[in-house]
Amino acid sequence: MAQHQTALFTVLDETEKGYDRDEVDAFMDQARGAYESGTGMPLAEFREASFMLGAGGYDPEEVDGALDRLEDAFAVAERDRYIAQHGEDAWYELLAERAAPLRGRIERPDGARFRGPAHSAALGYRRDEVDRLCRELGRYLDGENPMSVEDIRTVSFSGAHGSSGYDEAQVDAFLDRMTEIMASVG
């Protein structure tokens, strides 16, 4: 695919590594087409997008920020389409249905919300830090704790081994689902 006449993002100089311009341009074209046609894209595609790194590519921070904004825009468009077809009450019922499995995990006791790392030498996320966030998310779902989707996108946890840690992949999958719900709320 040919690169756009005008760069979509800041192009780094040849001494810095950035995202492959052709790959980013192709993804952005796909997203633009899906948005303009009203067909939408699965929200996970924005979080799972990955691009090769190379000299002189697009600024990764700018591209990642754009992906977050696109995910939000697609979530709002999905919400608006659903409300137009089924009504606002039905939308909130759907969100509650989507949040139910997450709420079930949140309501588990501290130290037991996720499985531990695959083996004692594997690195995971510190249980106490993840548990603290889960308690905050429970209050968010109850309408008692204002949080933004950006709070979840930017959260980081310290590493921990063995019984002090939770499996990173399982926690990340949970946070991805929570991000989708929070972005859908708008």
N, C-alpha and C positions, 0 to 999 in steps of 0.2 A: 504494500500500500504506500502510496506517495505521501510524504509529509505535507501538512497544511502549509499554505503560503505564509501565513502568519503563525508563529509558534503559539500554542495554547497556553503554555506556561513558560517561566523563566528557563532559558537554556543555560546550563552551567558550562564553564570553560572546560577545555580538554584535560585539565589537571584534576577535575572533580568528577566523581561518579554520580550519575543521575539515572532516572528511569528511561528506558528505551523509548525514543520519541514515536517511532512507528507503532509500537504496541499500545502506548497510551492514546495516541491519536485514533487508532482503530477501536479501542474500548470506548472512548468518548463519542465517536461517531455512532457506535451501536447504542449507547445510552441515549444520545440525542434522538435517534430514530425511534426508539421505544417510547420516549417521553412524548415526542410530537405525535406519534400515532395513537397514543393512549393505551398501548398494550402493556406497558409497565415492564419491569424486570424484577426478578426475585431480589429482595433486599440483601440477602447473603452474598450476592455477586459483587456488591460494592466492598464488603469486608474481605472477601476472598480474592479479590483482584490482586494479581502480582505481575510485576514487570521486571525484565532483565535489567541489571545495572551495567552501565558502561560510561566511558568517558564522554563528557559533553551532552549528557541526556538532560531530561527535564528535572527540575528541582523536586526531589521526593516529598518534601514537606508541603509544597504547594499542591502537588497531585493528591496526596493523602487527604489534605483539607478539602479539596474539591470532591473527592469520593465521599467523604462524610456529608457534605452539603447535598450531593446528589442522592444519597441514601435517604436523607431527610425529605427532600423534594418528592421522591418516589413514594415514600411512606405517606406523606400528606395527600398526594394525588390518589393513592389507593384508598385512603380513608374517605376522601371526598366522593369518589365514585361509589363506594359502598354505602355511604350515608344517602346519596342521591337515589340509589336503588332500593334501599331497605329501611332507611330512617336512622336517626341518631341513637335511639334506644337499642336497636339491633347491633349497631357498631360497638357500643359499650358492652353488650352481651358477648359479642365475638372476642373483644379484648379480654374480658374476664375468663372466657373459655381458653384462650391462648395462654393466659397467665396462670391458670390452675396448676399445671405441672411445675411451674417455677415456684409458685406459692408453696406447694407441697414440699419442695426441697428447702425453701427458706425456713419453713416451720420445723424442720428437723433440729435436733439439739446441737449445740455447739460441739464441734469435733466430729460430727457424724453426718455432715451435709453432703460430702463427696467422698469418693474412694481415695485411698492414699496412693502415693506413687507406686509404679509397677514393682519395684523392689527397694530395699532399704538404702541402696546407694543412689537411687534415682532422685533427682531434684524435683521438688514440687513447690507449690505456693504455701506460705505460712498459714496454717489453719486459723490462728487467732485473727489475722488480718482479713481473711476471706469471710470468717464468721461475723466480724464486725460489719463488713459491707453488707452481708446478707441481712443482718438485723436492720440496717438502714433501708435496704430495699423493701423489707417487709413493712416498715413504716411508710415508705413511699406508696406501696400498693394500697395501704389503708388510708391514703390521703393525708397522712400526718407529717410527712417529711418531704418538702420540695427538693427535688433533684432534677438535674438535666441529663439528657442523653450524653452530653459531653463528660459528665462526671464518670460515666461508665466507660466511655471510650478511652479516657486518659488514666484510668486507675492502674496502679502497679502494685505488685506484692513482692515482698522479700522472698528469697528462696529458702526452702527447708527440706531436709532429708527425712526419710522414714516416717514415723508416726507423727512428726511435727508438721507434715505437709499434706496437701491435697494434690491430686492428679491435675496437672496443668491443663491438659486437653479437655477434661470434663468441666473444669471451672470456666475455661474459655468458651466452650459450647454453651454453657448456661448464660454467660455474659452476652454472647451474641444474641441469644433469644431475648434476653432482657432489653438489649439495645433496640431490637426490632419493635418491641412493644412500646418502649418509651418514645421512639421516633414516630410511631403511629399515633400517639396521643397528641403530638404536635405542640 
